[in-house]
Amino acid sequence: MVVEQGPDTFKAESKRLTSTSLQEDNHLSQNKLAYAYLLTPTGITEKAGLTVRFLACKVAEYESLTLEIEALKSEMSKVQSNPASIHD
């Protein structure tokens, strides 16, 4: 353990860890600045439009899957009630 090795080692390790942590914080802050343009009125409008289109695609996909699942359930019901109706 670092504390057991003496105060100088402890101070050096603390400094190293603090330095690494500050570098990571700085890197994360810089990444956030890359998205600052989205906060302009035009960026917000564009992002909202993308979100609406994305949601519409996902709703259509959901509805399509729901119909497919219902059709498969219906088919399974028929097969269970009349196993001879299975076609190869």
N, C-alpha and C positions, 0 to 999 in steps of 0.2 A: 504494500500500500504506500502511496506517495507520502502521506503524513508521517509514516514510520521512518522514512528515509531522511528526514530532516527538513527544516524550514526553507532552505534554499531550493531544494527539489520541489517542495510544495508550491513555492512562489512561482517557479519556472513553469510547472505544470498548469497552475491556475492561469498564468499569463497566456500560455499556449491555447488553452481551452477558450478563454475569453476572446482571444484574437480570432480563432476559428469561428466562434459564434457571431462576432461582429461582421466578419467577412460574409457569412451566410446571410445575415440580416441585410447587409448592403446589397448583395446579389438579388435577394427577393424584392427589395425596394426598387431596384432598377428594372426588374421584370414588370412590376406593377406600372411603372411609367410608360412602358411600351403600349399599354392599353388605354392610356389617357385620352387618345383621340376619340374613343368610343363615347366619351362623356360630353362631346359637343352636341348641340341640337341635331345636326345632320347625322352624326353617328348614332344617336339614340333612335332617330327615325329609321335609319337603315337596320339597326339591330332589331327593332320592333317588327319591321317587315319580314326579316329573316325568321324571327320567332313565330310569327303568324303562319308563314308558309311551312315551316317545319312542323308545327302543331297540326296543320291541315293534312299534311302527308301522313303523320302518325295516326290521326283519327281515321283516315281512309284505310290505312293498313289494318287498324284495329277492327273496323267494320268488315273488311274483307275476311279477316281471320275468323271473326265471329260467325259469319255466314258459312264459311268452310267447316268450322267445328260443328255447327248445327246440322249441316248436310251429312257429315260423317256420323254424328250421333243417330240421325234418322236411319242411315244405312245400316248401322250396327243394330238398331232396334229391329229392323226388318229381318236381318240375318239371324238374330237370336230367336225371333218368333218363328222363323221358317228356315232352318239350316240347309234345306235342300235347294234354296234359292241362290246359293253361292255359285258364281260362274268362274271358270278358270280362264 
